[in-house]
């Protein structure tokens, strides 16, 4: 795996962002052993900014020391995933409630367009299924990214930076695992996955109607269902 080269400005910040993104994507997977020197070589910088970046990641409990000079990406237990899912569900509900009050027409329009994008990819997958073809990984990821963008728009519409930071922390390990889970469920035609997909339109309808209570309830149920599946997910 190749990590991106960094420029000279704010190297510690850039190293932190690059390494955190690699952890979120799964490019640096759970439990992987890492070293300052090895990461610095892959990023094309000296060890100093990487050392500072790793300190920040350790504070976020994304990496941990296993010895005086050895580190690894942390491993998340099923119990920790369950607890993170409960936190995420509650916070997504709060975000939807706030967004129902605060969302602008422009933000609501972007949410709708993102779901339109997801619908187009879902139609393509249905075409594959009906024709007996393998489901396209690109279309699955297209749905995933559009839906993730929808949730990010809701969180931005909530307009609360502390909420956004906390959600970002809770989801630090989830993208790659969620994409694998969604792919497996879509390939199997899982009813739960199809139902959760439809819930995005219901959440958007509540936001358009400025129905804060309904938006919060729908978002909580949606996030709780997804988190439950993720907590029990074992990567093949």
WOGI-V141078 format. One record per residue. RES is the residue in three letters. SS is DSSP state (H for helix, E for strand, L for the rest). Layout:
RES_SS ; RES_SS
This chain:
UNK_L ; UNK_L ; UNK_L ; UNK_L ; UNK_L ; UNK_L ; UNK_L ; UNK_L ; UNK_L ; UNK_L ; UNK_H ; UNK_H ; UNK_H ; UNK_H ; UNK_H ; UNK_H ; UNK_H ; UNK_H ; UNK_H ; UNK_H ; UNK_H ; UNK_H ; UNK_H ; UNK_H ; UNK_H ; UNK_L ; UNK_L ; UNK_L ; UNK_L ; UNK_L ; UNK_L ; UNK_L ; UNK_E ; UNK_E ; UNK_L ; UNK_H ; UNK_H ; UNK_H ; UNK_H ; UNK_H ; UNK_H ; UNK_H ; UNK_H ; UNK_L ; UNK_L ; UNK_L ; UNK_H ; UNK_H ; UNK_H ; UNK_H ; UNK_H ; UNK_H ; UNK_H ; UNK_H ; UNK_H ; UNK_H ; UNK_H ; UNK_H ; UNK_H ; UNK_L ; UNK_L ; UNK_L ; UNK_E ; UNK_E ; UNK_E ; UNK_L ; UNK_L ; UNK_L ; UNK_L ; UNK_L ; UNK_E ; UNK_E ; UNK_E ; UNK_L ; UNK_L ; UNK_L ; UNK_L ; UNK_H ; UNK_H ; UNK_H ; UNK_H ; UNK_H ; UNK_H ; UNK_H ; UNK_H ; UNK_H ; UNK_H ; UNK_H ; UNK_H ; UNK_H ; UNK_H ; UNK_H ; UNK_H ; UNK_H ; UNK_H ; UNK_H ; UNK_H ; UNK_H ; UNK_H ; UNK_H ; UNK_H ; UNK_H ; UNK_L ; UNK_L ; UNK_H ; UNK_H ; UNK_H ; UNK_H ; UNK_H ; UNK_H ; UNK_H ; UNK_H ; UNK_H ; UNK_H ; UNK_H ; UNK_H ; UNK_H ; UNK_H ; UNK_H ; UNK_H ; UNK_H ; UNK_H ; UNK_H ; UNK_H ; UNK_H ; UNK_H ; UNK_H ; UNK_H ; UNK_H ; UNK_H ; UNK_L ; UNK_L ; UNK_L ; UNK_L ; UNK_L ; UNK_L ; UNK_H ; UNK_H ; UNK_H ; UNK_H ; UNK_H ; UNK_H ; UNK_H ; UNK_H ; UNK_H ; UNK_H ; UNK_H ; UNK_H ; UNK_H ; UNK_H ; UNK_H ; UNK_H ; UNK_H ; UNK_H ; UNK_H ; UNK_H ; UNK_H ; UNK_H ; UNK_L ; UNK_L ; UNK_H ; UNK_H ; UNK_H ; UNK_H ; UNK_H ; UNK_H ; UNK_H ; UNK_H ; UNK_H ; UNK_H ; UNK_L ; UNK_L ; UNK_L ; UNK_H ; UNK_H ; UNK_H ; UNK_H ; UNK_H ; UNK_H ; UNK_H ; UNK_H ; UNK_H ; UNK_H ; UNK_H ; UNK_H ; UNK_H ; UNK_H ; UNK_H ; UNK_L ; UNK_L ; UNK_H ; UNK_H ; UNK_H ; UNK_H ; UNK_H ; UNK_H ; UNK_H ; UNK_H ; UNK_H ; UNK_H ; UNK_H ; UNK_H ; UNK_H ; UNK_H ; UNK_H ; UNK_H ; UNK_H ; UNK_H ; UNK_L ; UNK_L ; UNK_L ; UNK_H ; UNK_H ; UNK_H ; UNK_H ; UNK_H ; UNK_H ; UNK_H ; UNK_H ; UNK_H ; UNK_H ; UNK_H ; UNK_H ; UNK_H ; UNK_H ; UNK_H ; UNK_H ; UNK_H ; UNK_H ; UNK_H ; UNK_H ; UNK_L ; UNK_L ; UNK_L ; UNK_L ; UNK_L
